[in-house]
Amino acid sequence: MGKVMLMAEKKKEKLLTYKGKPLVRCGRTLYYGNPEDPFVIMLQILETKQMGDLELADKVSVQLLNTDPEVRPKDRIVKKSEKKGLYEAMDIASIWLERALNP
């Protein structure tokens, strides 16, 4: 049991956060927020551009999602927008999530 707890603690330490909330990447999709909260943000990188050796997000879809499993999938999207670049997308994402969790 102790070994399992130690492994779980190590995984938590490696979790990337932004403004105190988890940020998880899966391919070109990022999830921002705690999945146990009533809302999370889903960011999808729609287009990228090359800058030297780096591939940067250029067009990003931002969606505020309701995490209630009782809500129909098409009704889970509370707000959505498209932003130019990951910085602008994360900026609006943090505002939306904060407002949704603290009305």
Backbone bond lengths (Angstrom), bond angles and torsions (degrees), N, CA, C in turn:
res aa  C-N    CA-C-N  psi(-1)  N-CA   C-N-CA  omega(-1)  CA-C   N-CA-C  phi
1 M - - - 1.455 - - 1.530 111.03 -
2 G 1.320 116.67 -41.37 1.456 121.12 -179.67 1.523 112.25 -61.70
3 K 1.328 116.99 -37.45 1.460 121.62 -179.70 1.531 110.99 -65.64
4 V 1.328 116.44 -39.93 1.466 121.03 178.73 1.528 109.88 -64.01
5 M 1.315 117.41 -43.78 1.462 121.36 179.55 1.528 110.53 -63.18
6 L 1.327 116.96 -40.90 1.448 121.31 179.42 1.528 110.46 -62.62
7 M 1.336 116.98 -42.63 1.458 120.90 178.62 1.526 110.69 -64.89
8 A 1.324 117.45 -40.50 1.466 121.09 178.81 1.525 110.34 -64.38
9 E 1.330 116.76 -39.74 1.462 120.22 178.86 1.524 110.65 -65.04
10 K 1.333 117.98 -39.89 1.464 121.21 178.52 1.523 110.82 -63.83
11 K 1.324 117.07 -40.84 1.465 119.98 179.05 1.517 110.30 -64.60
12 K 1.337 118.35 -39.12 1.459 121.57 178.68 1.522 110.97 -63.57
13 E 1.321 117.09 -37.29 1.454 120.84 -179.58 1.521 111.27 -63.44
14 K 1.317 118.72 -33.02 1.453 123.15 -176.67 1.526 112.65 -85.13
15 L 1.319 118.64 -5.98 1.451 122.16 -177.33 1.528 110.25 -68.08
16 L 1.311 116.48 125.39 1.453 122.17 178.54 1.521 108.84 -75.09
17 T 1.320 117.13 137.49 1.459 121.07 177.62 1.523 109.57 -128.01
18 Y 1.321 114.73 157.28 1.457 122.45 173.97 1.513 106.71 -135.80
19 K 1.316 116.52 121.05 1.463 122.83 -176.72 1.532 111.31 52.42
20 G 1.334 115.71 39.33 1.462 121.50 174.58 1.519 115.95 82.44
21 K 1.319 117.64 2.63 1.466 120.78 -179.95 1.532 109.55 -117.33
22 P 1.342 117.50 147.25 1.465 120.70 -178.58 1.529 112.77 -61.82
23 L 1.327 114.54 144.16 1.461 122.20 176.34 1.520 106.65 -131.86
24 V 1.338 116.01 113.70 1.464 121.84 -175.05 1.517 109.02 -120.72
25 R 1.337 116.09 134.54 1.461 121.53 -179.36 1.512 110.05 -110.60
26 C 1.332 115.15 137.72 1.460 122.21 174.09 1.529 106.20 -137.04
27 G 1.326 116.85 96.87 1.459 120.70 -176.66 1.516 110.62 67.16
28 R 1.320 116.91 -123.48 1.467 122.07 -179.52 1.523 111.77 -96.89
29 T 1.330 116.78 14.12 1.463 122.18 179.66 1.513 109.29 -117.10
30 L 1.331 115.54 135.62 1.457 121.77 176.05 1.522 108.41 -120.75
31 Y 1.322 115.87 140.77 1.460 121.70 175.17 1.514 107.72 -114.88
32 Y 1.316 115.78 129.52 1.458 121.86 -177.17 1.522 108.82 -121.16
33 G 1.317 116.29 122.60 1.457 121.59 179.50 1.514 110.92 120.11
34 N 1.304 115.05 168.72 1.460 122.52 -179.63 1.528 108.63 -86.82
35 P 1.341 118.68 122.71 1.468 120.56 -178.35 1.529 113.53 -63.66
36 E 1.321 117.75 -14.02 1.469 120.89 177.24 1.526 111.87 -83.56
37 D 1.332 117.65 -13.05 1.462 121.96 177.36 1.531 109.69 -78.14
38 P 1.336 117.60 164.05 1.470 119.86 -179.40 1.531 114.52 -66.62
39 F 1.350 117.51 -19.95 1.462 121.06 -178.39 1.525 110.52 -139.15
40 V 1.331 116.53 149.34 1.465 124.35 171.03 1.524 107.94 -139.40
41 I 1.310 115.47 167.64 1.464 121.36 177.01 1.528 108.51 -111.02
42 M 1.329 116.12 137.42 1.455 121.19 171.96 1.526 107.55 -115.20
43 L 1.327 115.72 125.04 1.461 121.76 177.63 1.523 107.88 -113.66
44 Q 1.312 116.92 128.81 1.459 121.50 178.72 1.526 108.65 -119.70
45 I 1.321 115.79 125.11 1.461 120.54 177.59 1.526 107.36 -80.03
46 L 1.324 115.85 112.68 1.460 121.79 -176.01 1.526 112.17 -90.31
47 E 1.338 115.94 -37.23 1.462 121.17 -179.65 1.519 108.94 -140.52
48 T 1.320 115.34 149.12 1.464 120.64 176.32 1.516 109.25 -126.99
49 K 1.327 115.07 164.24 1.461 120.11 173.97 1.521 107.42 -135.92
50 Q 1.315 114.82 152.84 1.458 121.41 -178.74 1.524 109.10 -93.10
51 M 1.326 116.77 131.05 1.455 121.62 174.49 1.525 106.86 -131.55
52 G 1.310 115.41 98.33 1.460 119.73 -174.07 1.518 109.50 65.92
53 D 1.319 116.23 -125.28 1.466 121.63 178.51 1.521 113.00 -87.59
54 L 1.330 117.21 -5.79 1.467 120.99 -175.05 1.520 112.42 -99.22
55 E 1.322 115.09 144.23 1.454 121.55 172.51 1.534 106.51 -104.99
56 L 1.330 116.74 116.38 1.461 121.93 -175.41 1.520 111.58 -108.56
57 A 1.332 115.91 145.31 1.459 120.93 175.63 1.522 108.17 -66.82
58 D 1.322 116.81 130.63 1.461 121.23 -178.68 1.528 111.35 -111.75
59 K 1.325 116.75 -42.19 1.461 121.68 179.79 1.527 107.34 -127.24
60 V 1.341 115.98 123.09 1.463 120.98 -173.88 1.524 110.00 -128.64
61 S 1.323 115.83 130.20 1.460 122.50 174.55 1.527 108.15 -88.52
62 V 1.327 116.69 132.63 1.464 122.59 179.62 1.529 107.64 -119.21
63 Q 1.344 116.95 128.07 1.462 120.95 178.48 1.522 109.95 -133.72
64 L 1.320 115.96 130.00 1.462 122.00 171.47 1.520 106.36 -89.06
65 L 1.341 116.22 120.33 1.463 120.95 -175.10 1.515 112.08 -113.76
66 N 1.318 115.91 139.50 1.459 123.13 171.96 1.531 106.59 -80.67
67 T 1.321 118.49 131.29 1.466 121.54 -177.20 1.526 113.30 -93.88
68 D 1.329 118.45 2.50 1.463 122.22 -179.27 1.532 109.51 -66.76
69 P 1.343 117.98 118.17 1.468 120.33 -178.69 1.532 113.46 -67.25
70 E 1.322 117.44 -15.37 1.465 121.64 178.89 1.535 112.17 -78.19
71 V 1.329 116.65 -18.26 1.463 121.00 -179.27 1.526 108.80 -81.64
72 R 1.338 116.31 136.74 1.466 120.95 178.83 1.524 109.68 -60.51
73 P 1.340 117.44 143.81 1.468 120.62 -177.36 1.529 113.99 -52.56
74 K 1.312 118.52 -41.43 1.467 119.07 -178.36 1.529 112.29 -71.45
75 D 1.334 117.44 -20.32 1.465 121.11 178.66 1.526 112.79 -91.85
76 R 1.323 117.51 -1.62 1.469 120.75 -178.20 1.519 112.62 -74.74
77 I 1.325 117.78 -22.89 1.464 120.65 179.56 1.528 108.58 -77.42
78 V 1.326 116.06 113.55 1.460 121.84 -178.39 1.526 110.54 -89.62
79 K 1.337 116.35 -43.75 1.467 123.08 178.55 1.509 108.48 -143.02
80 K 1.341 115.83 152.58 1.460 118.65 174.26 1.522 109.97 -150.95
81 S 1.320 114.69 152.88 1.457 121.56 -179.84 1.520 108.79 -160.10
82 E 1.313 116.82 165.57 1.457 122.37 172.39 1.513 107.77 -120.46
83 K 1.317 115.96 136.50 1.458 121.78 -178.55 1.515 110.24 -126.50
84 K 1.315 115.50 156.04 1.463 121.69 177.51 1.525 107.47 -92.87
85 G 1.310 115.55 108.40 1.457 120.52 177.94 1.515 113.22 92.15
86 L 1.323 114.48 154.79 1.463 121.09 -178.21 1.526 112.05 -70.67
87 Y 1.331 117.54 -32.92 1.463 120.48 -179.99 1.530 110.73 -60.68
88 E 1.328 117.14 -50.73 1.474 120.59 179.55 1.523 110.92 -62.89
89 A 1.339 116.87 -37.98 1.463 121.01 -179.81 1.526 110.96 -65.48
90 M 1.329 117.23 -44.57 1.466 120.39 179.61 1.522 111.28 -68.22
91 D 1.321 116.98 -32.86 1.460 121.17 178.61 1.530 110.59 -62.48
92 I 1.325 117.26 -51.15 1.471 120.17 179.81 1.521 110.59 -69.41
93 A 1.327 117.55 -34.20 1.466 121.14 179.14 1.518 111.15 -61.36
94 S 1.316 116.96 -44.56 1.474 119.73 -179.10 1.526 111.18 -66.23
95 I 1.318 117.14 -36.57 1.476 120.82 178.35 1.525 110.19 -66.74
96 W 1.331 117.08 -50.17 1.470 121.22 -179.60 1.519 111.42 -58.85
97 L 1.338 116.78 -45.46 1.460 120.36 -176.84 1.525 110.47 -65.84
98 E 1.314 116.77 -42.96 1.464 120.38 179.43 1.529 110.45 -61.24
99 R 1.308 117.59 -45.70 1.471 121.39 179.93 1.525 112.16 -65.92
100 A 1.333 117.45 -37.79 1.472 121.21 -179.34 1.536 111.35 -69.30
101 L 1.321 116.31 -35.91 1.463 119.83 -178.00 1.525 113.01 -85.37
102 N 1.333 116.78 -19.74 1.478 120.66 -179.89 1.528 110.14 -131.08
103 P 1.349 116.85 71.18 1.472 119.64 -176.26 1.520 113.37 -66.32
